[in-house]
Amino acid sequence: MLYLVGLGLSSVEDITVSGLKAVKQCSRVYLEHYTSILMSASQAELEEFYGKSVTLADREMVESGCEEILRGANSEDVAFLVVGDPFGATTHTDLVLRAKQQNIPVKVFHNASVMNAIGACGLQLYNFGQTVSMVFFHETWRPDSWYDKILANRKIGLHTLVLLDIKVKEQSYENMARGRLIYEPPRYMSISQCCEQLLEVDEKKSIKAYTPDTPCVAVSRLGSPTEAFKAGTIQELANYDAGEPLHSLIILGSQCHELELEYLLDFCDDREKFKKDVAKDREYFKPEPVMIEEDPEEEEE
Ligand SMILES: C[S@@+](CC[C@H](N)C(=O)[O-])C[C@H]1O[C@@H](n2cnc3c(N)ncnc32)[C@H](O)[C@@H]1O
């Protein structure tokens, strides 16, 4: 059996009871180690908690060589651990499909994900549109395909969850070109870097999905003891030090509900200014009023 086990968001103890039972009976345990990190637990702490050794599975192992993970899973139990939920933001459907092709039974243990825990900031999950990913800009590669998704969300008043790039095991271009298996130290995009990238792309666009004054919520270390929220405009959050990773950003929808706003006021430096910013933003994509044309013949009657 292949077990896909969600670990939750922060500590070793966030695994579910049933997930832990499954892990304990496995002969091999892999930890997916490229889309997220378990913020308050090291590999050694996980191994001690499970009483088993844990192999870190990088992108290469999961996407191109998942034979290693599935090896023998017909006759023994193998666990594939995913921080958050196995199907939250990152989908591991490819691994499941490959297991099915090999007649390996699969069981999933769900857990909390950034995709639902984000509701802790007071914004309603029903009011979110498409989630987008913000990748690190390079000198020659500054992708902005996320822009149209934010625009579409904002046009109909919905919030946008922006997930930020992380590079846990990355080779420099030079080392890659020379085939040297030397990896750079891990990098995690910060809220301020994300906001700077948003502002840079905004300057180039003629149709404005947002402005520097658009209200946002910075979400840091969700589900951990140091969880933090900060509400402010994109411009303000470009100067915000959110501390240790992990970070996410929410760009408010232009139709932010009164109750949502009330909750967010606890997270801003200047409540009155934030109220004004939200009020101004409500006008931003306001639908044109519907004009019902009068029928002249009807009038005559
Ligand atoms: C690709 S998603 C992986 C989601 C994970 N499988 C889950 O279900 O939560 C990883 C990104 O989500 C965001 N994220 C994940 N956990 C977070 C947390 N606890 N606090 C803030 N942001 C988080 C970060 O932007 C991070 O780079």
The ligand as an SDF file (V2000), in Angstrom:
LIG
                    3D

 27 29  0  0  0  0  0  0  0  0999 V2000
    3.1060   25.0020   -2.8480 C   0  0  0  0  0  0  0  0  0  0  0  0
    2.3790   25.3110   -1.3060 S   0  0  0  0  0  0  0  0  0  0  0  0
    2.2510   23.7400   -0.5430 C   0  0  0  0  0  0  0  0  0  0  0  0
    1.0040   23.6240    0.2250 C   0  0  0  0  0  0  0  0  0  0  0  0
    0.9080   22.4460    1.1610 C   0  0  0  0  0  0  0  0  0  0  0  0
    0.8660   21.1770    0.4820 N   0  0  0  0  0  0  0  0  0  0  0  0
   -0.3520   22.6200    2.0020 C   0  0  0  0  0  0  0  0  0  0  0  0
   -1.3100   21.8630    1.8030 O   0  0  0  0  0  0  0  0  0  0  0  0
   -0.3790   23.5340    2.8360 O   0  0  0  0  0  0  0  0  0  0  0  0
    3.6980   26.0350   -0.4340 C   0  0  0  0  0  0  0  0  0  0  0  0
    3.5120   27.5200   -0.2830 C   0  0  0  0  0  0  0  0  0  0  0  0
    2.3150   27.7750    0.4580 O   0  0  0  0  0  0  0  0  0  0  0  0
    2.5310   28.8070    1.4050 C   0  0  0  0  0  0  0  0  0  0  0  0
    2.4390   28.2170    2.7530 N   0  0  0  0  0  0  0  0  0  0  0  0
    2.4280   26.9020    3.0570 C   0  0  0  0  0  0  0  0  0  0  0  0
    2.3210   26.7380    4.3830 N   0  0  0  0  0  0  0  0  0  0  0  0
    2.2620   27.9860    4.9130 C   0  0  0  0  0  0  0  0  0  0  0  0
    2.1580   28.4830    6.2370 C   0  0  0  0  0  0  0  0  0  0  0  0
    2.0780   27.6520    7.2700 N   0  0  0  0  0  0  0  0  0  0  0  0
    2.1310   29.8370    6.4450 N   0  0  0  0  0  0  0  0  0  0  0  0
    2.1920   30.6830    5.3920 C   0  0  0  0  0  0  0  0  0  0  0  0
    2.2990   30.2700    4.1160 N   0  0  0  0  0  0  0  0  0  0  0  0
    2.3350   28.9370    3.8770 C   0  0  0  0  0  0  0  0  0  0  0  0
    3.9260   29.3770    1.1700 C   0  0  0  0  0  0  0  0  0  0  0  0
    3.8150   30.4690    0.2810 O   0  0  0  0  0  0  0  0  0  0  0  0
    4.6290   28.1790    0.5290 C   0  0  0  0  0  0  0  0  0  0  0  0
    5.7010   28.5720   -0.2800 O   0  0  0  0  0  0  0  0  0  0  0  0
  1  2  1  0
  2  3  1  0
  2 10  1  0
  3  4  1  0
  4  5  1  0
  5  6  1  0
  5  7  1  0
  7  8  2  0
  7  9  1  0
 10 11  1  0
 11 12  1  0
 11 26  1  0
 12 13  1  0
 13 14  1  0
 13 24  1  0
 14 15  1  0
 14 23  1  0
 15 16  2  0
 16 17  1  0
 17 18  1  0
 17 23  2  0
 18 19  1  0
 18 20  2  0
 20 21  1  0
 21 22  2  0
 22 23  1  0
 24 25  1  0
 24 26  1  0
 26 27  1  0
M  CHG  2   2   1   9  -1
M  END
$$$$
